[in-house]
Amino acid sequence: MRHIQQAILSLICCMAISMSYSCEPTGLDWEKLYADYDLNRDQMIDQNEWAKLIDLKDQPVSWQKQFFPLDRKRIKIFKALDQDHNGLIDQQEITNIYGYFINPCQGWGQTWGK
């Protein structure tokens, strides 16, 4: 019985340690994003809606700073996301937006054991 208790305690400790040493980047609140910025409710983002979306009001992500001073309206990002070049960003295309956000997990764990 004592060995079983020790094994269970060891397992719990291992799980707690691995959970505390993990990095989970924050994601967009997609429902809020579309509720706030998709003004015509067509589930697509046009350039007028994009001009407001770039503020990312009440979203848990932030832009990489390198894109801000060069392109304040981030039109280059809009055009890059608009893969079919129809002037709209659909739900499939907008998922690529994560490449333009700061990755809080970048470099995480690379220095362990050094």
C-alpha positions in Angstrom: 0.0 0.0 0.0 2.8 2.4 0.9 4.5 1.8 -2.5 1.2 2.6 -4.3 0.9 5.8 -2.4 4.5 6.8 -3.2 3.9 6.0 -6.9 0.8 8.1 -7.1 2.5 11.0 -5.3 5.4 10.7 -7.7 3.1 10.7 -10.7 1.3 13.8 -9.4 4.5 15.6 -8.8 5.8 14.8 -12.4 2.5 16.0 -13.9 2.6 19.3 -11.8 6.2 20.0 -12.8 5.6 19.4 -16.5 2.5 21.6 -16.5 4.4 24.4 -14.8 7.1 24.2 -17.5 4.9 24.6 -20.5 4.2 27.6 -22.7 0.8 28.1 -24.3 0.6 31.2 -26.5 -2.6 33.2 -26.1 -5.1 33.0 -29.0 -7.5 35.5 -30.5 -11.1 35.5 -29.2 -12.5 34.9 -32.7 -16.2 35.4 -31.7 -15.3 38.8 -30.1 -13.1 39.7 -33.1 -15.9 39.2 -35.6 -18.5 40.8 -33.3 -16.4 43.9 -32.9 -15.0 44.3 -36.4 -17.1 42.4 -39.0 -19.5 45.3 -39.3 -21.6 43.9 -42.2 -21.7 40.4 -40.6 -20.5 38.6 -43.7 -17.8 36.6 -41.8 -15.1 38.4 -43.9 -12.9 41.4 -43.2 -12.7 44.1 -45.8 -10.2 47.0 -45.8 -12.5 49.3 -43.9 -13.1 46.8 -41.2 -9.4 46.0 -41.2 -8.6 49.7 -40.4 -10.4 49.2 -37.1 -9.3 45.7 -36.5 -5.6 46.6 -36.3 -6.2 48.1 -32.9 -7.0 44.6 -31.6 -9.2 46.1 -28.8 -9.6 43.8 -25.9 -7.7 40.9 -27.6 -4.9 39.0 -25.7 -2.3 39.4 -28.5 -0.1 42.2 -29.8 1.6 42.9 -33.1 5.3 42.5 -33.7 6.8 45.9 -33.5 8.7 45.6 -36.7 5.4 46.0 -38.7 4.1 49.1 -37.0 6.3 52.0 -38.0 6.6 51.1 -41.7 2.9 50.4 -42.3 0.6 52.0 -39.8 -2.5 50.7 -41.4 -0.9 47.3 -41.9 -2.1 47.2 -45.5 0.8 45.0 -46.5 -0.3 42.5 -43.9 -3.9 42.7 -45.2 -2.7 42.0 -48.7 -0.5 39.1 -47.6 -3.5 37.6 -45.7 -5.8 38.0 -48.7 -4.4 35.0 -50.5 -7.1 34.9 -53.2 -6.8 38.7 -53.8 -10.5 39.4 -53.7 -10.1 42.4 -51.3 -11.6 40.4 -48.4 -10.0 38.2 -45.7 -12.2 35.1 -45.1 -12.1 32.9 -42.0 -9.5 30.5 -43.5 -7.2 33.3 -44.5 -7.3 35.2 -41.2 -5.9 32.3 -39.3 -2.5 33.2 -40.8 -2.6 36.5 -38.8 -0.8 34.7 -36.0 2.5 35.0 -37.9 2.3 38.8 -37.3 1.9 38.6 -33.6 4.5 38.5 -30.9 5.1 34.8 -29.9 5.4 34.7 -26.1 6.9 31.2 -26.3 9.7 32.1 -28.8 12.9 30.8 -27.4 11.1 29.2 -24.5 13.1 26.2 -23.1 16.1 26.7 -25.4 18.4 27.5 -22.5 17.4 24.7 -20.2 20.3 22.7 -18.9 22.9 25.2 -20.2 
